[in-house]
Amino acid sequence: MKIAQIAPLYESVPPKLYGGTERVVSSLTEQLVQMGHEVTLFASGDSKTSARLVAPCKQALRLLGDECVDKLAYHYIMLDMVRDRAAEFDVLHFHVDYLHFPFTQMCATPHLTTLHGRLNIPELPALYRQFGDVPVVSISHSQRKPLPRVKWVGNVYHGLPAGNFKLGAGQGNYLAFLGRVSREKRVDRAIQIALKAGMPLKIAAKVDPSDRDYYEAEIKPLLNHPNIEYIGEITEREKPQFLGDAYAQVFPIDWPEPFGLCMIEAMACGTPTIAFGHGSVPEVLTDGLTGFIVADMERAVESVAKIAALNRRACRMEFERRFTSERMATDYLRIYEALAGTDAASDVLELEATEGTSVSGAATV
């Protein structure tokens, strides 16, 4: 198939540092190319891909900082590039939230949009009523709950290249926190869990400008303990060792997490995760196999000692079974074929619409 992948421009594809959406777009793009499809990636010019790259800007916009004042401008340039070339493709796959919805109303090329973010935002029901015929894909069934009646055409869990991660031994004997310092990610809980369990904690996380005041006022004072080490953002190259050497990952979130890529990154290294059971967590983690799902701080601390009983190789095998980029690409291809009108695949969308089933094979929550 001739497939266009349209990525956000805030990070490169793949991202140099933090950037879950861009990492997923990269994994999907490279896998589709490997499977023999003709893929064009619309992304920033510093992206690295085996697909054909079309770049509306030279560099990822976040890393430009104040050099780029209006970051939406480049996104609209990109959407116009897609509009000009839409007829060249069998399917357009958007990853830019809802920016393109008015354009797709006038587009004859089959298209879909993967929604990568949270949907429990007050303004979104009105938006999706206005654009109720736009085909969208969820990344967890939990993510759908605020918008149950939009045009869902599939649920596809994220996947990553198995070869990018190797089984670790947890020999560093520390707890790991990976991702972003923000109120909803609750790094403060991670610090409390580590201190109460008597384990060192390493924090590899970025601080967005919008979270800087929160970090300075509430988190920075907690970093003075000798068992707490703040590393900052780490690269993709550093991540496998960081996670593989960890005794366990802590994911003490306090929000409806749409997916939580760090859970499968840790899983790929054989490292179990202790997570609060919000959002997608019960869909991604298997309690007692790839970690422990907890409801409060007391049980989170108790779970630290129980991690030693889990089999790291079994954890890695669960990643290989459920969360590889090959599985993700295969799921998306079924949706592409259905949207393009392939007789053998058209039943997928009809079944999704009538029964709420998942391309990834799980029943809708």
Secondary structure as GFF3:
##gff-version 3
##sequence-region A 1 365
A	DSSP	beta_strand	2	6	.	.	.	ID=ss1
A	DSSP	alpha_helix	20	34	.	.	.	ID=ss2
A	DSSP	beta_strand	38	42	.	.	.	ID=ss3
A	DSSP	beta_strand	52	54	.	.	.	ID=ss4
A	DSSP	alpha_helix	61	64	.	.	.	ID=ss5
A	DSSP	three_ten_helix	65	67	.	.	.	ID=ss6
A	DSSP	alpha_helix	71	85	.	.	.	ID=ss7
A	DSSP	three_ten_helix	86	88	.	.	.	ID=ss8
A	DSSP	beta_strand	91	94	.	.	.	ID=ss9
A	DSSP	alpha_helix	101	104	.	.	.	ID=ss10
A	DSSP	beta_strand	111	114	.	.	.	ID=ss11
A	DSSP	alpha_helix	124	130	.	.	.	ID=ss12
A	DSSP	beta_strand	136	138	.	.	.	ID=ss13
A	DSSP	three_ten_helix	142	144	.	.	.	ID=ss14
A	DSSP	beta_strand	152	155	.	.	.	ID=ss15
A	DSSP	three_ten_helix	162	164	.	.	.	ID=ss16
A	DSSP	beta_strand	175	180	.	.	.	ID=ss17
A	DSSP	alpha_helix	187	197	.	.	.	ID=ss18
A	DSSP	beta_strand	201	206	.	.	.	ID=ss19
A	DSSP	three_ten_helix	209	211	.	.	.	ID=ss20
A	DSSP	alpha_helix	212	214	.	.	.	ID=ss21
A	DSSP	pi_helix	215	219	.	.	.	ID=ss22
A	DSSP	three_ten_helix	220	224	.	.	.	ID=ss23
A	DSSP	beta_strand	228	230	.	.	.	ID=ss24
A	DSSP	alpha_helix	239	244	.	.	.	ID=ss25
A	DSSP	beta_strand	248	251	.	.	.	ID=ss26
A	DSSP	alpha_helix	261	268	.	.	.	ID=ss27
A	DSSP	beta_strand	273	276	.	.	.	ID=ss28
A	DSSP	alpha_helix	281	284	.	.	.	ID=ss29
A	DSSP	beta_strand	291	294	.	.	.	ID=ss30
A	DSSP	alpha_helix	297	306	.	.	.	ID=ss31
A	DSSP	three_ten_helix	307	309	.	.	.	ID=ss32
A	DSSP	alpha_helix	312	322	.	.	.	ID=ss33
A	DSSP	alpha_helix	325	339	.	.	.	ID=ss34
A	DSSP	alpha_helix	346	355	.	.	.	ID=ss35
###
